[in-house]
């Protein structure tokens, strides 16, 4: 089982990001690694977080990350990328270069072109989960699950969860306010 935390649009909420990572790491067994997918607009927040053991970070930059193009290690953070976690091919984009505020068709087509099973995006601050069937959008030649975690930086803050196992995957949303009660 692979556990993935999906975060986007922190917009200066470094404390929230730290608390969320710490909460999720407490849920792991000692030998497990937390995968963090960061979908942009707050890369400086991510780079300012305290250093964590047993974490793998995959990040893309958003429209508010113009000054944070490079990680502290000199790696250029791309506008989009694909990663493979537990055999699941994931397309990651903030979404501003794919016009996700007006239509998601470009996102669907790019994810399909790259052979992704899942397309993750941010930018809109609105949590979303949808299933796009092969052929339902021009240029989409495979089934794709599309997910937006919402914004951790908004008033009540939202994030995403992805669990990947041999039998499949499960995506869900979480609220920052709920982890404070635990």
C-alpha positions as CSV (number, residue, x, y, z in Angstrom):
1,X,0.0,0.0,0.0
2,X,1.3,3.5,-0.9
3,X,0.0,6.5,0.9
4,X,0.1,9.8,-1.0
5,X,-0.8,13.3,0.4
6,X,-1.9,15.7,-2.3
7,X,-1.6,19.5,-1.6
8,X,-2.1,22.6,-3.7
9,X,-2.4,26.3,-3.3
10,X,-1.0,26.8,0.2
11,X,-0.4,30.5,-0.4
12,X,1.7,31.2,2.7
13,X,0.2,28.7,5.1
14,X,3.5,27.0,6.1
15,X,2.3,26.1,9.5
16,X,-0.7,24.3,8.0
17,X,1.5,22.4,5.6
18,X,3.9,21.3,8.5
19,X,1.0,20.2,10.7
20,X,-0.6,18.2,7.9
21,X,2.7,16.5,7.0
22,X,3.3,15.7,10.7
23,X,-0.2,14.4,11.1
24,X,0.1,12.1,8.1
25,X,3.5,10.8,9.2
26,X,2.1,9.8,12.6
27,X,-0.4,7.6,10.7
28,X,2.4,5.6,8.9
29,X,4.2,2.5,10.2
30,X,7.8,3.1,11.0
31,X,9.0,1.5,7.7
32,X,6.6,3.3,5.5
33,X,7.4,6.4,3.4
34,X,5.0,9.3,2.8
35,X,4.7,10.5,-0.8
36,X,3.8,14.2,-1.0
37,X,2.5,15.6,-4.3
38,X,2.5,19.4,-4.3
39,X,0.6,21.0,-7.2
40,X,2.0,24.5,-7.0
41,X,1.2,28.0,-5.7
42,X,3.2,27.8,-2.5
43,X,6.6,26.3,-3.5
44,X,8.3,28.7,-1.1
45,X,6.0,27.2,1.7
46,X,7.1,23.7,0.7
47,X,10.8,24.8,0.7
48,X,10.4,26.5,4.1
49,X,8.9,23.4,5.8
50,X,11.1,21.7,8.3
51,X,13.1,18.7,7.0
52,X,11.2,15.4,7.3
53,X,12.5,11.8,7.3
54,X,10.7,9.2,5.3
55,X,9.1,11.5,2.7
56,X,9.3,11.7,-1.0
57,X,8.2,15.0,-2.6
58,X,7.0,15.4,-6.2
59,X,6.2,19.0,-7.1
60,X,5.1,21.3,-10.0
61,X,5.1,25.0,-10.0
62,X,2.0,27.3,-10.3
63,X,1.3,30.7,-11.5
64,X,2.3,32.3,-8.1
65,X,5.7,30.4,-8.1
66,X,7.6,32.5,-10.6
67,X,10.3,33.3,-8.1
68,X,10.5,29.7,-6.8
69,X,11.5,28.0,-10.1
70,X,14.3,26.0,-8.5
71,X,14.3,23.9,-5.4
72,X,16.9,24.5,-2.6
73,X,18.9,21.7,-4.2
74,X,19.0,23.3,-7.6
75,X,16.4,21.1,-9.3
76,X,14.2,23.1,-11.7
77,X,10.5,22.6,-10.7
78,X,8.5,21.9,-13.9
79,X,5.1,23.2,-14.9
80,X,3.9,19.6,-15.2
81,X,5.3,16.1,-14.9
82,X,4.3,12.5,-14.6
83,X,5.2,10.2,-11.7
84,X,4.7,6.5,-11.2
85,X,3.6,5.5,-7.7
86,X,2.8,1.8,-7.1
87,X,2.3,1.2,-10.8
88,X,-0.1,4.1,-11.1
89,X,0.9,6.7,-13.7
90,X,0.0,10.2,-12.4
91,X,0.0,13.4,-14.4
92,X,0.6,16.5,-12.3
93,X,-0.1,20.1,-13.3
94,X,-1.0,23.3,-11.4
95,X,-3.4,23.9,-14.3
96,X,-3.0,27.5,-15.2
97,X,-1.1,26.7,-18.5
98,X,-3.9,24.3,-19.4
99,X,-6.8,26.8,-18.8
100,X,-8.5,24.7,-16.1
101,X,-10.6,27.6,-14.9
102,X,-12.5,27.7,-18.2
103,X,-12.4,24.1,-19.4
104,X,-10.5,21.0,-18.4
105,X,-10.3,19.5,-21.9
106,X,-6.6,20.4,-22.4
107,X,-5.8,18.8,-19.1
108,X,-7.6,15.6,-20.1
109,X,-5.9,15.5,-23.5
110,X,-2.4,16.1,-22.1
111,X,-2.9,13.4,-19.4
112,X,-4.2,11.0,-22.1
113,X,-1.3,11.8,-24.5
114,X,1.2,11.0,-21.7
115,X,-0.6,7.7,-20.8
116,X,-1.7,8.8,-17.3
117,X,-4.2,6.8,-15.3
118,X,-4.8,9.9,-13.0
119,X,-4.6,13.6,-13.7
120,X,-4.0,15.9,-10.7
121,X,-4.4,19.7,-10.8
122,X,-4.9,22.7,-8.6
123,X,-5.3,26.4,-9.4
124,X,-9.1,26.6,-9.1
125,X,-9.1,26.1,-5.2
126,X,-12.2,23.9,-5.7
127,X,-12.0,20.2,-4.7
128,X,-13.0,18.0,-7.6
129,X,-13.1,14.3,-8.5
130,X,-14.3,13.1,-11.9
131,X,-14.0,10.1,-14.2
132,X,-13.4,10.8,-17.9
133,X,-14.2,7.9,-20.2
134,X,-12.1,7.1,-23.2
135,X,-13.6,8.9,-26.2
136,X,-15.9,11.2,-24.2
137,X,-13.7,14.2,-25.0
138,X,-12.0,14.7,-28.3
139,X,-8.4,13.5,-28.2
140,X,-8.8,11.4,-25.0
141,X,-8.0,7.8,-25.9
142,X,-8.0,6.3,-22.4
143,X,-10.0,6.4,-19.2
144,X,-8.7,9.0,-16.7
145,X,-9.5,9.8,-13.1
146,X,-9.2,13.6,-12.6
147,X,-8.7,15.1,-9.1
148,X,-8.2,18.5,-7.6
149,X,-7.4,18.6,-3.8
150,X,-8.7,22.2,-3.4
151,X,-6.6,24.7,-1.5
152,X,-4.8,24.1,1.8
153,X,-4.5,27.9,2.0
154,X,-8.2,28.7,1.9
155,X,-10.3,29.4,5.0
156,X,-11.0,25.8,6.1
157,X,-8.3,24.3,3.9
158,X,-8.6,21.1,1.9
159,X,-6.2,18.5,0.7
160,X,-6.3,15.1,-1.1
161,X,-5.5,11.5,-0.2
162,X,-4.4,8.8,-2.6
163,X,-4.0,5.2,-1.5
164,X,-2.5,2.8,-4.1
165,X,-2.5,-0.9,-3.7
166,X,-2.2,-4.0,-5.9
167,X,-6.0,-4.0,-6.3
168,X,-6.4,-0.4,-7.4
169,X,-6.5,3.1,-6.0
170,X,-8.7,5.4,-3.9
171,X,-8.8,9.2,-4.0
172,X,-10.5,11.3,-1.3
173,X,-10.6,14.8,0.1
174,X,-9.7,15.9,3.6
175,X,-10.2,19.1,5.6
176,X,-7.4,20.8,7.5
177,X,-9.9,21.7,10.3
178,X,-10.6,18.0,10.9
179,X,-6.9,17.1,11.5
180,X,-6.7,19.7,14.3
181,X,-9.2,17.7,16.3
182,X,-7.1,14.6,16.3
